[in-house]
Amino acid sequence: MPYNLGRRNDINFDQQAEIFDQRAGLPPQACREIASKLVELTALEANDLLLDVGAGTGEIGSEILRLHARYVGLDLSLPMLRVFQLRGDGSGGPVSLIVGDANLTWPIADHCVRVIFGSRSLHLLNTAMLVQEAFRVGKSPGAILVVGRVRRDSQSVKARMRQKMRCLLNNVESQPPVIDALVERGAVAFAPLVATRWTTATSPADSLRSWRSKPGLGGTDVPEPQKSEILSKLERWAVDEFQSLDRRLQSTEEYVLEGARLFVP
């Protein structure tokens, strides 16, 4: 496994590597379906390179490897990638993983990547740097950037908690959406594709635990005192809204693939 040790890893993700999938993972069948739809959507060929930015524990990356051998995963956390390595050992091929900070110049050669993919990760990065590096490493013609995200029923616990959290964050500066920034540079967006759906049951306490355990809030770099204050307000609101922080409600979630073609004739 060719580790490229660079900057110090993010301590929050390092500490939660062993439990990350339990806390925030997707259903295994969903991961298989997402990988299949991604390969189909991007029309990957045998010699095409796919770069997974924010590869993490490899729940989707390992499934991509089973379908497409030319894969490189980039992540800041070495412990997260070690979990990926253990999972990827059953993929049937070598796992190429790199420890690196995606907010700096990516350790990838110019114009060699056909597909750049990020699952629930790209919104955590500096948008300007992401766009710069995507156009630098993207192979012309044909390069495509794909964002994978979970879309929830607007009345689900998670969606209502997130909406309220964003209301409390309204005075925090946010970055422009990745796809909008790519289009501004000349890329052409494509229609979102629903890769898979599943049902889940969650509580307000689940959302609060998740946000407390990871850096920032809502994809923004929020100072810890402000983050703590916002989550305290959110907890009080949730008690009134749901009667109990531990009340679990069932809802449907879907995984959406969206993005843009970087170089269009």
JOTA-V617019 format. One record per backbone hydrogen bond with DSSP energy under -1.0 kcal/mol. CO is the residue of the C=O (numbers start at 1). NH is the residue of the N-H. Records with the same first field share a line. If there is no record, write none. Layout:
CO=NH ; NH
This chain:
1=3
10=14
11=15
12=16
14=17
16=20
19=23
20=24
21=25
27=31
28=32
29=33
30=34
31=35
32=36
33=37
34=38
35=39
36=40
37=41
38=42
39=44
45=48
49=114 ; 115
50=72
51=117
52=74
55=58
58=62
60=64
61=65
62=66
64=67 ; 68
69=71
70=50
72=52
73=98
74=54 ; 55
75=100
77=81
78=82
79=83
80=84
81=85
82=86
83=87
84=88
85=89
87=90
88=91
96=73
98=75
101=104
106=108
113=139
114=144
115=51
116=146
117=53
118=148
121=124
122=125
126=130
127=131
128=132
129=133
130=134
131=135
132=136
133=137
134=138
136=111
137=112 ; 113
139=143
143=262
144=116
145=260
146=118
147=258
148=120
149=256
151=254
153=156
156=160
157=161
158=162
159=163
160=164
161=165
162=166
163=167
164=168
165=169
167=170
169=172
177=181
178=182
179=183
180=184
182=187
183=186
188=261
193=257
196=255
198=253
200=251
202=249
203=207
204=208
205=209
206=210
207=211
208=212
209=213
217=220
220=217 ; 222
223=227
224=228
225=229
226=230
227=231
228=232
229=233
230=234
231=235
232=236
233=237
234=238
235=239
236=240
237=241
238=242
239=243
244=247
245=205
249=202
251=200
252=153
253=198
254=151
255=195
256=149
257=193
258=147
259=190
260=145
261=188
